[in-house]
Amino acid sequence: MKDQRKRGALLVVALNRVLRRMLVLVFCFGFAFFTLRLLLRGTFRPRLISSWPTLTLKSINGDWRVTIVQETVLFPDQALIFLKYPRATPLFSKDDIKCVYFSPNSSQPHLNLQPDSIDGEDLDLQIVRCPLQPHGITASVGIKCNGHLLPIGPTYHWDSLAYDALIDNDNTTIVFVKGRNLRPERVTDPSRFKCVYGRDFNKSKLLLLAEVISIGQEIVRCKTPLSILSGSLQSVNSSIKSWFIYDNNSDDDISTLIESLADENFSITRHVWPWIKSQEAGFAHCALRARNSCEWVGFIDVDEFLHFPSGLSLHDVIGNSTSNVGELRVKCHSFGPSGLKRVPAEGVTQGYTCRMAVAERHKSIVSPEALNSTLINSVHHFHLTSGFEVVNVKRNVLVINHYKYQVLEVFKEKFYRRVATYVADWLEDENVGSKD
């Protein structure tokens, strides 16, 4: 989310030829990476809405350079408020600000609350997580030291949103969206869609239409116009990233742990991924980011551990693959609570000792270059491009120990909201008997 000063916008339009309805996805982005929050609307008439707020900014201590609310995204239990700072401005800490709430048609806040958390260290993208209030109540941010209230930005719902995007190696634009309700592991007809680029969607003469190359699940691949690419100053990080942690709203101070591991020469990159029910999109996003620095990428959860009964190393296992192998599938064996009622003090791998004999699922180690251009995946494996093969790793060589079913306290926390897009939450009477 670098500040490259150039701003643009992308529109993905879905056409229904029978009802003549138009679904609109609008987002603004900066190159080389995108700063965006997108809105998906279903209406009989196209309504184009820019996500960049046009606000009248009030001065703080006579300084016109003020922090603004770019937009707000409503989750079921939180409001994510995205802040943008002027250059050379210190970021707020959790103790510097408060969440303020406004009733409909009121300019005065009726409630102040402490933020749940603050995330992000980028001037263009700091996330303030505020407790969600009843329907109709809008949220913003107040500064404690002077009482200044940041103007309310545009507000979107998490389940009809284009929430991230980036440019792939082939210069196509990859957009991650919610709200299309596309079926899992299925490719949708791309001819029903168009990508529209522009700085101002109110000026139709300045818009650029481009082809949608593929669309499947929550991933849209668009052809990027040359005029857009010419303004993109993409920088490729040539350093090797050993670990990519996608942090989807954790509250266990993982940043401190990463810093301590970095001191021990672990190469770890943390990426804030606040989007719920979007694990497949997160995997695809990570595969694209890792492509420039990794020949192979393994996708595992934090409660999964690699185990090598053979004594071989991971490098040995991968090195034994032939050039046409694009994915290694490793069997997952799930551990249960092992008769425990409380979280074991000795830790997960030592405390839980009862494992299911039969593997439930598998996870994959993939070559990013072998991935199908649609980037479709089912969490457990990806779709590959033609010419590449899948190999099932033998159980006596490598397995994944998955500490999935822990004590009830942890189970309820883990299964409160499943991260996979197409997996039901544990309290929902849906897809009963699924191994997920």
N, C-alpha and C positions, 0 to 999 in steps of 0.2 A: 504494500500500500504506500508506495513512495510518492512524494510530492514532486511531480514532473512539470507542474504548472499548466500543462495543457489539459483541457477538459473536453469531454465529448459526451455523447449519449448513445445508447443502443436501444432499439425497440424491436421486440419479437412479436409478430402479429399472427394469430391463429384464425383462419377463416373457415366458417361453416357455410358451405354453398347453399344449403337448403334454407336455413333460418337467417342467413345473411348477418349472423352475429359476429362480433369481433372481440377477441380477447387480447388485451394489450399488456405487454410487459415493458416497463420503462425503467432504464437505469442510467446513471451517469458514471463515467469512469475516467480515471487518469492513467496515463501510460508511464511505465511499462506495465504496471499492475493496475487493477481496477479498484476504485473506491466507489461503492455502490450500495444502494438499497432499492429494490425494485418492487413495483406494484403490479399485480395481475388483476385486471378488472373484466368482468363479463357483462357487457351491455349491448343494447341494440344499436347504439351509435358509438363509433370509436371516440374514446376520450383519452387524450394524451396528457400525462401528468409528469412533469419533471420532478425528480426527487431532490433537487437542490433548492433549498428554501430561499424565497425572496423576502428577507426580513428587514425591518427597520431596526438597526442595531443602536443601542444606547451606549454612551460612553461610560467607562469605568475609570474614575480618577482622571478624566480628561483625555484618556487614551482611546482612539477610535478602533484600535486593533483589539477586538474582543473575541472570546470564545463563542461559538454558535452551536446550537443543536441542529445537526444535519438532518436527522430523522429519528423516529422512534418505532421500534418493532415490538408488537404485543405478543408475548408467549402466554400460555394458559395461566401461569402463576407469576410472571415477571414482565416488566416493561424494560426493554433494552434501549437505552438512550445513547445515541452516537454523537460524540462531541468532536468538533474540529477546532484546532487552535491556530492562532497566527504564529508566524515564525518567531523563534527565540523566546517562546513563552513557556514557563514551567508548567508541567501537567498537574492537575489537581490530584490530591490524595483523597481517600475515603473520608477523612476528617475535615476536609476543606469545604465540602458541599453537602447539600441535603436534597432529597427528593421532594418536590412540591407538586400538589395536586389541585386542579381547578374543576369546579362544577361547570356544567354547560352554560354558555353565555355569561360567564363570570370572568372578570380580569383579576380577581383577587384570590389567592390560594386559600383553601379551606382546611388543608392538612399538610404537615411536614413530617417526613420520615427519614430515618437513616438509610442510605443505600445498602443493599445486600452485599455488593462488592463493586470494585472497579477493576477493569482489565485493559491491557494494551499500553504500549509505550510509544505510540506513533502520534505525531501532531495531527495527522489526518484522520485518525481512527482510535479514539478511546471510548470504551464501552462502560457505561454506568448501568448497573442492574438495580432496578427499583421494584419494590413489592407492587404487584398489580392491584388496582382498586376496582370497584364495581363498574359495570358497563356505563359508558358515557363520561366518566371522569378522565380528564387528560392529565398527563404528567410532564414535568420539565425538571430543570435543575436550578437550585438556588445556591448562591455563594455565601457562605456563613459570615465571612469577615466584613462584608459591606451590605449584605441583604439584597444584592442584585439578583434578579430573576432572569434567566436566559429565556428568550422568546421561544414559544412552543414550535417545534418543527413538524413536518408532515408525519403522519402516523399510519403505519401499515400493520396488517395481521400476518403472522408468521406462516400461515398455511396458504397464502396467495402472494408469493414473493419470489423474485429472482434475487438470490442472496449473495452470489459471488460470481466472479468471472475472471478469466485470464487468457493470455494469448499463447497458443501452443507453438511447438517448434516449426510447424508448417505454416505459421502465421494465420491460422484460423482462430476464431474467437470461441472459447468454450464458456457457456453460460449455465449456471446451476439454478434451477427453478423449482418452486413449489406451486401447486395449484392446478396442474394439468391433469392430475389423476391418471397418469399413464401406467400401463400394466407392467409388472416386474419382468425383467429380462426379455422385453419385447421392443422391437424397433417400430417407430411410428412413421407414417408416410411424411417425409419432409416437405413435399410439394404443397402441403396445407399451410405452410408457414413462410414468412418473410422476415428477414432482418432489416431493420431500418436504422441507419446511423444519422446522428445530427446533434448540433449544439443546442438548438432551440426547436422543439417540436411544434411550436406555434407558427413556424415559418416553413411551410411545406416545400417551398422552392429550394431550401437548403438541406433537405433530407436526402440520404443516400440509401437506396434499396440494395440488399445483397441476398444471396442464396442461403437457405438453410441446408446444410450438407447432410446432417443426420440429427435425429432426435429420438431419445429412448430413456425411459425412466425419468430422471430429473436432470438430464444432461442434454444441452442443445449445442451443436457445433455449427457455427456460422462462418461463411466466407467473409473475410475482412477486406474492405475496399482499400486499394493502394493508397489513396489519399489519407486514410486513417493510419495505415502502417507507416507512412512517411513521417508522421508526427510522433511516432513511438520510438523512444530511446531506450531500447531494451538492454539490460545489463545481465550477463550470464555469470552466475556464481560458480566458478570453476572448482571451488573447494569441495571436498567430499563431506557429505552429511551422513553420519552413521545412523542417527536416530531422528525420526520425525515424530514428535508427539503432538497429536491433534487434541487439544484440551477443550472438551465440550462441557463447559460450565462446572469444572471441579472446584471444590472449596477446601482442598487439603494442602494449600500452600506449595503447589508443585514447583513453582518458580525457584523457591529456596533449595529444593532438592536438586533441581537441574543445575543450579549454580555450584552446589557442592560436588556434583559429579563432573562438571566441567573442570574443576580444580584437579580432578584425577585423570584428566586428558580424555574424557568421553566427549565425543562430538555430538551434541544434542541441539536440535532446533525445536522450539515450542511454537506451535501455530494456534492462535485463538480461533476456535470453531464453535461459535455460540449457537449454531442452528440445531434445533431439535429434530428428531426423526429424519436424519439425513446422513446416516453412516455410509451408504453406498456412494453418495456424492462426495463425502469426505475422502473415501478411498481413491476415487477417480482424481480428485483435486491433488492428493498427495502424490499419486503416480506421475502426474504432469510435472509437479515441482521437483520430483526426484529424478526425472529423466535425464537431466543434464549432468548429474553427478553420480548416478548409480547404474550399474549394469543389472542388478537384481534388487527387488524390493519385497520384503516380507510384511504381510499385514496381520498383526496379532493384537489382541486386547491386553489391557494391563493385568488381567487375571489369568493370562495364558503364559505358559513357560515351555521353552524348547527343552526336550530331553533326548540325549543321544545314547541309546543302549549299546550301540556299536563302538562307541569311543571315538568315532570320527568327528571332525569339526564341521561346522556349517560350510566353511570354504571347501572342504573335501566333498561334501554332498553335492554342492552346486557344481564343482569342478568336474564331477563325473558325468555331467549332462552333455549331450551332443548339441551341435549348433542349432538344430531345428526344434529344440525344446524351449517352449516359451513360458511354461508354468509347472511348478512342482507342487503337488497337493500332499499335505501332511495331515494325517489322521489326528483328530482331537478326542481325548478321553476325559470325560467329565468326572470331577470329584464331588462328593456329597458332604453334608455337615459332619459326618463321621461320629455321630452320637453327641456332638457338642451342643451346648445351649448358649455359650458366650464366645465372643471372638477370641481365638487362641492367642495367648500372650507370646508364644514362641514364633508366631508368624504363620502365613498361609501355607507355605510349602512343608513346614514341619508339623503344623497343627492338624491339617486335614489329611487323613491317611487312607480313607476309603474311596476307591475309584471304581467306576463302572467298567465291566470287562469288555463290553462292546463299544466301539467308537460311535459317537453320535453324529459328528460332523467332520469337516476338514477345514483347514486354512491354507492359503496359498502363498508361495514365493514366486514372483513373476518378473519377467524381463519387460521393462516398460516399452521397449521397442516392439514387443510382440502383441501389444494390446490392440484390440479392434478399435477403430477410430470412433465408434460410438461411446467407448469407455464403459459400456454396460457391465455391471458386476452384481453378484448376489451376496456380497459380503464375504462369502466363502471362496469364491473364485470369479475370475474375469472371463469375458468373451475375448477370444484371440483372433488375430487376423489370419487369413488363409496362409498355409504353409508352415505354421507352428503347431507343435504337439503338446499334449499334457502328459505328465508322468506322475503316477502315484508312488510316493516314496514308501518303501517297505517299512513295516512297523518295527523291525529289529534294527533299523538304521536311524530313524528319527520319528518322534511323536511329539504332540503338544499336550501337556497336562493342563487341562482347563478347570480352574477352581470356580466352577459355575454355581453350584448349589451349596452355599455356605450357610452359616447359622441364620436363623429367621431374621434377625435384626439387619444383617447385611443383605439378605435376599430381598427384603421389602424395599431397601434403598436402591439396590441395583435394578430391580424390575419395576420400579415405580413408573418410569417412562423409558420404554425400550428405545434405543438409539436408531435401530434399523427402520427404514422407511416403511417396509411392508410387514413388520412384525407387530402383533397386537400387544398392548400393555397388559400386565399380568392380571389386572382386575377386570379386563374386558372378556366377555364370554364369546370369544371369536377364535377360530382356528385351533380348537381344543385338541390336544394330542400332538401338536407340533413340537419338533425337537428344538425349536428356537425358544 
